[in-house]
Amino acid sequence: MKFSKTASDPHSGARTGVIETAHGSIRTPIFMPVGTVGSVKGVYHRDLAEDIGAEIILGNTYHLYLRPGLEVLREAGGLHRFEHWDRPILTDSGGFQVFSLSPIRKLTPEGCTFRSHIDGSRHCFTPENNVDTQQVIGADIMMALDECCPGDADHAYARRSLDLTKGWLERFAARFHETQPLYGYEQTFFPIIQGCVYEDLRREAVSHAVGLGAEGYAIGGLAVGEPVEKMYEMLDLVCPLLPEDRPRYLMGVGTPSNILEGIARGVDMFDCVMPTRNGRNGMLFTWNGVMNLRNAKWEHDFSELDPQGTSFVDHAYSKAYLRHLFISGEMFAAMVASEHNLAFYLDLVRQARAHIEAGDFAAWKDAVLPALSKRL
């Protein structure tokens, strides 16, 4: 993997760049649609590529390990071939899902044992077998195994959690460097910077991770219960400490406003389930604000979903029609809303890139932020 910075905003930490992988290039800042189990819910891969303009999507190690399982993925030739997606893929290590979904789990320096949320069967992730699992999946970029510390943890808990993550990271890196990819193309991995909301721990996490010389870095443990101001404070701290010539990935974030504020602080990569999850429940993000299409106010509104939108669905369907689909329980409603929201998120980062290149990103961000979170 190779990263090249192409432009910087003179009034903020925002920057543009290009990540080159075996499955194509990614222009940053970028938003990555979440395809947890091998699909972005309710959206054709064709539409992801051609209409929405996704340059990279995510898969999740925990879910893919449990179902369909490593035997099927290996037989298929990896996740790219299995889901028929020829652009880059990033996989989360599954650590967050182990800690959030499994009611019974145990963390030790050796690894984490957990019970499947599907059938209750017992499993164990170690840094070593987590590398092996992500190699079978075949993602271009894999995440190191970590513990996602809760945002409201006290310093003592965050201290123990970071020590655990650091130990796992060293073993993950060693295993990664002593093994070879399975499908004839190169893979890379990102360490995850943890440390909760504590400056000393975040600094320590960055120093430790950078010492491993990775090709990119993820910032984890944010948007997990801490105030949004704390998230921005941690980004202000962490981003300047990370190498300028490596991409920075803020995990699981977030709202359109969060993304623009993250870009302003030097973040290059984002992912979140919000566009599809909220879309399935009738919430649409637009340049004029947020709409709940279940509300009665849209029943007789035959205007386009979003006149400023870039997706086919924005101009093909009206607000009244989509509201009718939601009220009727029609599955097509979730598909249309998900496609719109993802197209909006990708348009958001495209416009951010254009304004960074023009040198007026900071002023543009401040001008559009008030409308993005307004309820229509």
C-alpha positions as a Markdown table, in Angstrom:
| # | Residue | x | y | z |
|---|---|---|---|---|
| 1 | Met | 0.0 | 0.0 | 0.0 |
| 2 | Lys | 1.2 | 3.5 | -0.8 |
| 3 | Phe | -0.1 | 6.9 | 0.4 |
| 4 | Ser | 0.6 | 10.2 | -1.3 |
| 5 | Lys | -0.6 | 13.5 | 0.1 |
| 6 | Thr | -1.8 | 15.8 | -2.7 |
| 7 | Ala | -3.1 | 19.0 | -1.1 |
| 8 | Ser | -3.5 | 20.8 | 2.2 |
| 9 | Asp | -5.9 | 23.4 | 3.4 |
| 10 | Pro | -4.0 | 26.5 | 4.7 |
| 11 | His | -6.5 | 27.2 | 7.5 |
| 12 | Ser | -7.0 | 23.7 | 9.0 |
| 13 | Gly | -5.4 | 20.3 | 9.2 |
| 14 | Ala | -7.5 | 19.1 | 6.3 |
| 15 | Arg | -5.6 | 17.3 | 3.4 |
| 16 | Thr | -6.2 | 15.3 | 0.3 |
| 17 | Gly | -4.3 | 12.2 | -0.8 |
| 18 | Val | -4.4 | 9.0 | -2.7 |
| 19 | Ile | -4.1 | 5.5 | -1.2 |
| 20 | Glu | -2.9 | 2.9 | -3.8 |
| 21 | Thr | -3.8 | -0.8 | -3.1 |
| 22 | Ala | -3.8 | -4.0 | -5.1 |
| 23 | His | -7.5 | -3.5 | -6.0 |
| 24 | Gly | -7.3 | 0.2 | -7.0 |
| 25 | Ser | -6.7 | 3.7 | -5.7 |
| 26 | Ile | -8.7 | 5.5 | -3.0 |
| 27 | Arg | -8.9 | 9.3 | -3.0 |
| 28 | Thr | -8.9 | 10.8 | 0.5 |
| 29 | Pro | -10.7 | 12.0 | 2.5 |
| 30 | Ile | -13.0 | 9.1 | 1.9 |
| 31 | Phe | -16.1 | 7.6 | 3.4 |
| 32 | Met | -16.3 | 3.8 | 3.4 |
| 33 | Pro | -19.7 | 2.1 | 3.3 |
| 34 | Val | -20.0 | -0.7 | 5.8 |
| 35 | Gly | -20.6 | -4.2 | 4.3 |
| 36 | Thr | -20.4 | -6.2 | 7.6 |
| 37 | Val | -21.2 | -9.7 | 6.4 |
| 38 | Gly | -20.2 | -9.3 | 2.7 |
| 39 | Ser | -22.9 | -6.9 | 1.6 |
| 40 | Val | -23.9 | -3.2 | 2.2 |
| 41 | Lys | -27.4 | -3.8 | 3.3 |
| 42 | Gly | -30.0 | -3.3 | 0.6 |
| 43 | Val | -27.6 | -1.9 | -2.0 |
| 44 | Tyr | -26.4 | -3.6 | -5.2 |
| 45 | His | -22.6 | -3.7 | -5.6 |
| 46 | Arg | -23.2 | -2.3 | -9.1 |
| 47 | Asp | -24.9 | 0.8 | -7.6 |
| 48 | Leu | -22.2 | 1.2 | -5.0 |
| 49 | Ala | -19.6 | 1.5 | -7.7 |
| 50 | Glu | -21.5 | 3.3 | -10.5 |
| 51 | Asp | -24.1 | 5.5 | -8.8 |
| 52 | Ile | -22.8 | 6.0 | -5.3 |
| 53 | Gly | -19.2 | 6.1 | -6.2 |
| 54 | Ala | -17.8 | 4.0 | -3.4 |
| 55 | Glu | -14.0 | 3.5 | -3.8 |
| 56 | Ile | -13.6 | 1.0 | -0.8 |
| 57 | Ile | -16.0 | -0.9 | 1.4 |
| 58 | Leu | -15.7 | -2.7 | 4.8 |
| 59 | Gly | -16.1 | -6.2 | 5.9 |
| 60 | Asn | -16.1 | -7.5 | 9.5 |
| 61 | Thr | -13.8 | -10.3 | 10.7 |
| 62 | Tyr | -16.1 | -11.4 | 13.6 |
| 63 | His | -19.2 | -11.8 | 11.5 |
| 64 | Leu | -17.4 | -13.4 | 8.5 |
| 65 | Tyr | -15.5 | -15.7 | 10.7 |
| 66 | Leu | -18.8 | -17.0 | 12.2 |
| 67 | Arg | -20.7 | -17.0 | 9.0 |
| 68 | Pro | -20.1 | -18.1 | 6.2 |
| 69 | Gly | -16.9 | -19.2 | 7.9 |
| 70 | Leu | -13.2 | -19.5 | 6.9 |
| 71 | Glu | -13.7 | -22.7 | 4.9 |
| 72 | Val | -16.2 | -21.1 | 2.5 |
| 73 | Leu | -14.2 | -17.9 | 2.2 |
| 74 | Arg | -11.0 | -19.8 | 1.4 |
| 75 | Glu | -12.8 | -22.0 | -1.2 |
| 76 | Ala | -14.2 | -18.9 | -2.8 |
| 77 | Gly | -10.8 | -17.3 | -3.1 |
| 78 | Gly | -11.4 | -14.5 | -0.5 |
| 79 | Leu | -14.1 | -11.9 | 0.1 |
| 80 | His | -13.5 | -10.0 | -3.1 |
| 81 | Arg | -14.4 | -12.9 | -5.2 |
| 82 | Phe | -17.1 | -14.2 | -2.8 |
| 83 | Glu | -19.1 | -10.9 | -2.9 |
| 84 | His | -18.0 | -9.9 | -6.5 |
| 85 | Trp | -16.4 | -6.6 | -5.5 |
| 86 | Asp | -13.2 | -5.7 | -7.4 |
| 87 | Arg | -12.3 | -2.5 | -5.5 |
| 88 | Pro | -10.5 | -2.3 | -2.2 |
| 89 | Ile | -11.8 | -3.8 | 1.1 |
| 90 | Leu | -10.9 | -3.0 | 4.7 |
| 91 | Thr | -11.7 | -5.4 | 7.5 |
| 92 | Asp | -12.2 | -4.6 | 11.2 |
| 93 | Ser | -10.5 | -7.2 | 13.4 |
| 94 | Gly | -13.8 | -8.0 | 15.1 |
| 95 | Gly | -12.6 | -6.8 | 18.5 |
| 96 | Phe | -15.4 | -4.3 | 18.8 |
| 97 | Gln | -18.1 | -6.9 | 18.0 |
| 98 | Val | -16.6 | -9.4 | 20.5 |
| 99 | Phe | -16.9 | -6.8 | 23.2 |
| 100 | Ser | -20.3 | -5.3 | 22.2 |
| 101 | Leu | -22.2 | -8.4 | 21.0 |
| 102 | Ser | -21.0 | -11.3 | 23.1 |
| 103 | Pro | -22.7 | -11.5 | 26.5 |
| 104 | Ile | -20.0 | -13.9 | 27.8 |
| 105 | Arg | -16.4 | -13.0 | 27.1 |
| 106 | Lys | -13.0 | -13.1 | 28.8 |
| 107 | Leu | -10.0 | -10.9 | 28.0 |
| 108 | Thr | -6.5 | -12.1 | 28.9 |
| 109 | Pro | -3.0 | -11.3 | 27.6 |
| 110 | Glu | -3.4 | -14.4 | 25.4 |
| 111 | Gly | -6.5 | -13.2 | 23.6 |
| 112 | Cys | -10.3 | -13.0 | 24.0 |
| 113 | Thr | -12.7 | -15.8 | 24.3 |
| 114 | Phe | -16.3 | -15.3 | 23.5 |
| 115 | Arg | -19.6 | -16.9 | 22.6 |
| 116 | Ser | -21.2 | -16.5 | 19.2 |
| 117 | His | -24.3 | -14.3 | 19.1 |
| 118 | Ile | -25.7 | -16.8 | 16.6 |
| 119 | Asp | -25.6 | -20.1 | 18.4 |
| 120 | Gly | -23.7 | -19.6 | 21.7 |
| 121 | Ser | -20.7 | -21.6 | 20.5 |
| 122 | Arg | -17.4 | -20.8 | 22.1 |
| 123 | His | -14.5 | -19.2 | 20.2 |
| 124 | Cys | -11.2 | -17.5 | 20.8 |
| 125 | Phe | -9.4 | -14.7 | 19.0 |
| 126 | Thr | -5.7 | -14.3 | 19.5 |
| 127 | Pro | -3.6 | -11.7 | 17.7 |
| 128 | Glu | -2.0 | -14.6 | 15.7 |
| 129 | Asn | -5.2 | -16.3 | 14.5 |
| 130 | Asn | -6.8 | -12.9 | 13.9 |
| 131 | Val | -4.1 | -12.2 | 11.3 |
| 132 | Asp | -4.7 | -15.7 | 9.8 |
| 133 | Thr | -8.4 | -15.1 | 9.6 |
| 134 | Gln | -8.1 | -11.7 | 7.9 |
| 135 | Gln | -5.6 | -13.3 | 5.4 |
| 136 | Val | -8.3 | -15.8 | 4.5 |
| 137 | Ile | -10.8 | -13.0 | 4.1 |
| 138 | Gly | -8.3 | -11.3 | 1.9 |
| 139 | Ala | -8.9 | -7.6 | 2.7 |
| 140 | Asp | -6.5 | -5.0 | 1.3 |
| 141 | Ile | -6.3 | -3.3 | 4.7 |
| 142 | Met | -6.8 | -5.2 | 8.0 |
| 143 | Met | -7.1 | -3.8 | 11.5 |
| 144 | Ala | -5.0 | -5.1 | 14.4 |
| 145 | Leu | -6.9 | -6.8 | 17.2 |
| 146 | Asp | -7.6 | -4.4 | 20.1 |
| 147 | Glu | -9.9 | -3.8 | 23.0 |
| 148 | Cys | -12.3 | -0.9 | 22.4 |
| 149 | Cys | -12.3 | 0.8 | 25.7 |
| 150 | Pro | -15.6 | 2.4 | 26.7 |
| 151 | Gly | -15.7 | 6.2 | 26.4 |
| 152 | Asp | -16.7 | 6.6 | 30.0 |
| 153 | Ala | -14.0 | 4.3 | 31.5 |
| 154 | Asp | -11.9 | 5.6 | 34.3 |
| 155 | His | -8.2 | 6.1 | 33.9 |
| 156 | Ala | -7.3 | 2.8 | 35.7 |
| 157 | Tyr | -9.5 | 0.7 | 33.3 |
| 158 | Ala | -8.2 | 2.6 | 30.3 |
| 159 | Arg | -4.6 | 2.0 | 31.5 |
| 160 | Arg | -5.2 | -1.8 | 31.7 |
| 161 | Ser | -7.0 | -1.8 | 28.4 |
| 162 | Leu | -4.2 | 0.0 | 26.6 |
| 163 | Asp | -1.6 | -2.3 | 28.0 |
| 164 | Leu | -3.6 | -5.3 | 26.7 |
| 165 | Thr | -4.0 | -3.7 | 23.3 |
| 166 | Lys | -0.3 | -2.9 | 23.1 |
| 167 | Gly | 0.7 | -6.4 | 23.8 |
| 168 | Trp | -1.8 | -7.8 | 21.3 |
| 169 | Leu | -0.5 | -5.3 | 18.7 |
| 170 | Glu | 3.1 | -6.4 | 19.0 |
| 171 | Arg | 2.1 | -10.0 | 18.5 |
| 172 | Phe | -0.3 | -9.1 | 15.6 |
| 173 | Ala | 2.6 | -7.2 | 13.8 |
| 174 | Ala | 5.0 | -10.1 | 14.3 |
| 175 | Arg | 2.5 | -12.6 | 12.9 |
| 176 | Phe | 1.7 | -10.4 | 10.0 |
| 177 | His | 5.4 | -10.0 | 9.0 |
| 178 | Glu | 6.1 | -13.7 | 9.3 |
| 179 | Thr | 3.3 | -14.8 | 7.0 |
| 180 | Gln | 2.4 | -14.3 | 3.3 |
| 181 | Pro | -0.9 | -13.3 | 1.7 |
| 182 | Leu | -3.0 | -16.2 | 0.3 |
| 183 | Tyr | -4.3 | -14.8 | -3.0 |
| 184 | Gly | -1.4 | -13.3 | -4.8 |
| 185 | Tyr | -1.7 | -9.7 | -3.8 |
| 186 | Glu | -0.3 | -7.6 | -1.0 |
| 187 | Gln | -2.2 | -6.8 | 2.2 |
| 188 | Thr | -1.3 | -4.3 | 4.9 |
| 189 | Phe | -2.5 | -3.6 | 8.5 |
| 190 | Phe | -3.2 | -0.6 | 10.6 |
| 191 | Pro | -2.6 | -0.5 | 14.4 |
| 192 | Ile | -5.5 | 1.1 | 16.3 |
| 193 | Ile | -4.7 | 4.0 | 18.6 |
| 194 | Gln | -6.6 | 3.6 | 21.9 |
| 195 | Gly | -6.4 | 5.4 | 25.2 |
| 196 | Cys | -9.9 | 6.5 | 25.9 |
| 197 | Val | -10.2 | 10.3 | 26.6 |
| 198 | Tyr | -6.9 | 10.5 | 28.5 |
| 199 | Glu | -4.1 | 12.6 | 26.9 |
| 200 | Asp | -1.2 | 10.6 | 28.5 |
| 201 | Leu | -2.6 | 7.3 | 27.3 |
| 202 | Arg | -3.3 | 8.5 | 23.8 |
| 203 | Arg | 0.2 | 9.9 | 23.5 |
| 204 | Glu | 1.6 | 6.6 | 24.7 |
| 205 | Ala | -0.5 | 4.7 | 22.2 |
| 206 | Val | 0.6 | 6.8 | 19.3 |
| 207 | Ser | 4.3 | 6.5 | 20.3 |
| 208 | His | 4.0 | 2.7 | 20.6 |
| 209 | Ala | 2.1 | 2.2 | 17.3 |
| 210 | Val | 4.3 | 4.5 | 15.3 |
| 211 | Gly | 7.3 | 2.6 | 16.6 |
| 212 | Leu | 6.1 | -0.4 | 14.6 |
| 213 | Gly | 6.4 | 1.4 | 11.3 |
| 214 | Ala | 2.9 | 0.6 | 9.9 |
| 215 | Glu | 1.6 | 1.8 | 6.6 |
| 216 | Gly | -1.4 | 3.6 | 8.2 |
| 217 | Tyr | -3.0 | 4.1 | 11.5 |
| 218 | Ala | -6.6 | 3.9 | 12.9 |
| 219 | Ile | -8.0 | 5.9 | 15.7 |
| 220 | Gly | -10.4 | 3.9 | 17.8 |
| 221 | Gly | -12.3 | 4.2 | 21.0 |
| 222 | Leu | -14.1 | 7.4 | 20.0 |
| 223 | Ala | -17.9 | 8.0 | 19.5 |
| 224 | Val | -18.4 | 5.2 | 22.1 |
| 225 | Gly | -20.1 | 7.2 | 24.9 |
| 226 | Glu | -17.8 | 10.2 | 25.4 |
| 227 | Pro | -19.0 | 13.8 | 24.7 |
| 228 | Val | -18.4 | 14.9 | 21.2 |
| 229 | Glu | -16.1 | 17.7 | 22.4 |
| 230 | Lys | -13.8 | 15.0 | 23.9 |
| 231 | Met | -13.7 | 13.2 | 20.6 |
| 232 | Tyr | -12.6 | 16.4 | 18.8 |
| 233 | Glu | -10.1 | 17.1 | 21.6 |
| 234 | Met | -8.5 | 13.6 | 21.2 |
| 235 | Leu | -8.3 | 14.2 | 17.4 |
| 236 | Asp | -6.6 | 17.5 | 18.0 |
| 237 | Leu | -4.1 | 15.7 | 20.1 |
| 238 | Val | -3.5 | 12.5 | 18.1 |
| 239 | Cys | -3.5 | 13.6 | 14.4 |
| 240 | Pro | -0.5 | 15.9 | 14.6 |
| 241 | Leu | 1.5 | 13.1 | 16.4 |
| 242 | Leu | 0.9 | 10.6 | 13.5 |
| 243 | Pro | 3.2 | 10.5 | 10.5 |
| 244 | Glu | 2.3 | 13.0 | 7.8 |
| 245 | Asp | 3.0 | 10.4 | 5.1 |
| 246 | Arg | 0.5 | 7.7 | 6.4 |
| 247 | Pro | -3.3 | 7.7 | 6.2 |
| 248 | Arg | -5.4 | 8.2 | 9.3 |
| 249 | Tyr | -8.6 | 6.3 | 9.8 |
| 250 | Leu | -11.2 | 7.4 | 12.4 |
| 251 | Met | -13.2 | 4.3 | 13.1 |
| 252 | Gly | -17.0 | 4.2 | 13.3 |
| 253 | Val | -17.6 | 8.0 | 12.9 |
| 254 | Gly | -20.2 | 9.3 | 12.2 |
| 255 | Thr | -22.6 | 12.1 | 11.4 |
| 256 | Pro | -21.9 | 14.5 | 8.5 |
| 257 | Ser | -20.8 | 17.1 | 11.0 |
| 258 | Asn | -18.5 | 14.7 | 12.7 |
| 259 | Ile | -16.9 | 13.8 | 9.3 |
| 260 | Leu | -16.2 | 17.4 | 8.4 |
| 261 | Glu | -14.8 | 18.2 | 11.8 |
| 262 | Gly | -12.6 | 15.1 | 11.5 |
| 263 | Ile | -11.4 | 16.1 | 8.1 |
| 264 | Ala | -10.5 | 19.6 | 9.5 |
| 265 | Arg | -8.3 | 17.9 | 12.1 |
| 266 | Gly | -6.4 | 15.7 | 9.5 |
| 267 | Val | -8.4 | 12.5 | 9.3 |
| 268 | Asp | -8.4 | 10.7 | 5.9 |
| 269 | Met | -10.8 | 7.8 | 6.2 |
| 270 | Phe | -14.2 | 7.3 | 7.9 |
| 271 | Asp | -16.8 | 4.6 | 8.2 |
| 272 | Cys | -20.2 | 4.4 | 9.9 |
| 273 | Val | -23.4 | 2.3 | 9.7 |
| 274 | Met | -25.5 | 5.5 | 10.1 |
| 275 | Pro | -26.3 | 6.1 | 6.4 |
| 276 | Thr | -27.8 | 2.7 | 5.9 |
| 277 | Arg | -29.1 | 2.0 | 9.4 |
| 278 | Asn | -30.8 | 5.4 | 9.7 |
| 279 | Gly | -32.0 | 5.1 | 6.1 |
| 280 | Arg | -33.7 | 1.8 | 6.8 |
| 281 | Asn | -35.7 | 3.7 | 9.5 |
| 282 | Gly | -36.7 | 6.6 | 7.2 |
| 283 | Met | -34.0 | 9.2 | 8.0 |
| 284 | Leu | -32.5 | 10.9 | 5.0 |
| 285 | Phe | -29.4 | 13.2 | 5.1 |
| 286 | Thr | -29.4 | 16.1 | 2.7 |
| 287 | Trp | -27.5 | 19.3 | 2.1 |
| 288 | Asn | -30.5 | 21.2 | 3.6 |
| 289 | Gly | -30.8 | 19.1 | 6.7 |
| 290 | Val | -32.2 | 15.8 | 8.0 |
| 291 | Met | -35.6 | 14.5 | 7.0 |
| 292 | Asn | -37.8 | 11.8 | 8.7 |
| 293 | Leu | -39.7 | 10.5 | 5.7 |
| 294 | Arg | -42.3 | 8.8 | 8.0 |
| 295 | Asn | -43.6 | 12.2 | 9.0 |
| 296 | Ala | -47.0 | 13.2 | 7.7 |
| 297 | Lys | -45.6 | 16.5 | 6.4 |
| 298 | Trp | -44.2 | 14.7 | 3.4 |
| 299 | Glu | -47.4 | 12.9 | 2.4 |
| 300 | His | -48.3 | 15.4 | -0.4 |
| 301 | Asp | -44.8 | 16.5 | -1.2 |
| 302 | Phe | -44.1 | 15.4 | -4.8 |
| 303 | Ser | -40.7 | 17.2 | -5.1 |
| 304 | Glu | -37.5 | 15.2 | -5.6 |
| 305 | Leu | -35.9 | 13.5 | -2.7 |
| 306 | Asp | -32.9 | 15.9 | -2.9 |
| 307 | Pro | -32.5 | 18.4 | -5.8 |
| 308 | Gln | -28.8 | 18.8 | -4.8 |
| 309 | Gly | -28.3 | 15.0 | -4.7 |
| 310 | Thr | -25.9 | 13.1 | -6.9 |
| 311 | Ser | -27.7 | 9.7 | -7.0 |
| 312 | Phe | -30.2 | 8.4 | -9.5 |
| 313 | Val | -32.8 | 7.9 | -6.7 |
| 314 | Asp | -32.6 | 11.5 | -5.6 |
| 315 | His | -34.2 | 12.7 | -8.9 |
| 316 | Ala | -36.3 | 9.6 | -9.8 |
| 317 | Tyr | -38.5 | 9.4 | -6.7 |
| 318 | Ser | -40.5 | 12.0 | -4.7 |
| 319 | Lys | -40.7 | 12.5 | -1.0 |
| 320 | Ala | -44.4 | 11.5 | -1.1 |
| 321 | Tyr | -43.6 | 8.2 | -2.9 |
| 322 | Leu | -40.8 | 7.2 | -0.5 |
| 323 | Arg | -43.0 | 8.1 | 2.5 |
| 324 | His | -45.7 | 5.9 | 1.0 |
| 325 | Leu | -43.2 | 3.0 | 0.7 |
| 326 | Phe | -42.1 | 3.4 | 4.4 |
| 327 | Ile | -45.6 | 3.6 | 5.7 |
| 328 | Ser | -46.6 | 0.5 | 3.6 |
| 329 | Gly | -43.6 | -1.5 | 5.0 |
| 330 | Glu | -42.2 | -2.0 | 1.5 |
| 331 | Met | -38.6 | -3.1 | 1.5 |
| 332 | Phe | -37.8 | -0.9 | -1.5 |
| 333 | Ala | -38.1 | 2.1 | 0.8 |
| 334 | Ala | -35.0 | 0.9 | 2.7 |
| 335 | Met | -33.1 | 0.4 | -0.5 |
| 336 | Val | -33.9 | 3.8 | -1.9 |
| 337 | Ala | -33.1 | 5.6 | 1.4 |
| 338 | Ser | -29.8 | 3.7 | 1.9 |
| 339 | Glu | -28.6 | 4.5 | -1.6 |
| 340 | His | -29.5 | 8.2 | -1.2 |
| 341 | Asn | -27.7 | 8.4 | 2.2 |
| 342 | Leu | -24.6 | 6.7 | 0.9 |
| 343 | Ala | -24.5 | 8.9 | -2.2 |
| 344 | Phe | -24.8 | 11.9 | 0.1 |
| 345 | Tyr | -21.9 | 10.8 | 2.3 |
| 346 | Leu | -19.7 | 10.2 | -0.7 |
| 347 | Asp | -20.7 | 13.5 | -2.2 |
| 348 | Leu | -19.8 | 15.2 | 1.2 |
| 349 | Val | -16.2 | 13.9 | 1.1 |
| 350 | Arg | -15.9 | 14.6 | -2.7 |
| 351 | Gln | -16.9 | 18.3 | -2.0 |
| 352 | Ala | -14.5 | 18.4 | 0.9 |
| 353 | Arg | -11.7 | 17.2 | -1.3 |
| 354 | Ala | -12.6 | 19.9 | -3.9 |
| 355 | His | -12.5 | 22.7 | -1.3 |
| 356 | Ile | -9.3 | 21.5 | 0.3 |
| 357 | Glu | -7.7 | 21.6 | -3.2 |
| 358 | Ala | -9.2 | 25.1 | -3.7 |
| 359 | Gly | -7.8 | 26.2 | -0.3 |
| 360 | Asp | -11.1 | 27.3 | 1.2 |
| 361 | Phe | -12.1 | 24.2 | 3.1 |
| 362 | Ala | -12.3 | 25.8 | 6.5 |
| 363 | Ala | -14.6 | 28.6 | 5.3 |
| 364 | Trp | -16.8 | 26.1 | 3.3 |
| 365 | Lys | -17.1 | 23.8 | 6.3 |
| 366 | Asp | -18.2 | 26.5 | 8.6 |
| 367 | Ala | -20.8 | 27.7 | 6.1 |
| 368 | Val | -22.4 | 24.3 | 5.5 |
| 369 | Leu | -22.3 | 22.8 | 9.0 |
| 370 | Pro | -25.4 | 24.6 | 10.4 |
| 371 | Ala | -27.7 | 23.2 | 7.7 |
| 372 | Leu | -26.4 | 19.6 | 7.8 |
| 373 | Ser | -27.7 | 18.9 | 11.3 |
| 374 | Lys | -31.0 | 20.9 | 10.9 |
| 375 | Arg | -34.2 | 18.9 | 11.2 |
| 376 | Leu | -36.5 | 19.5 | 8.3 |
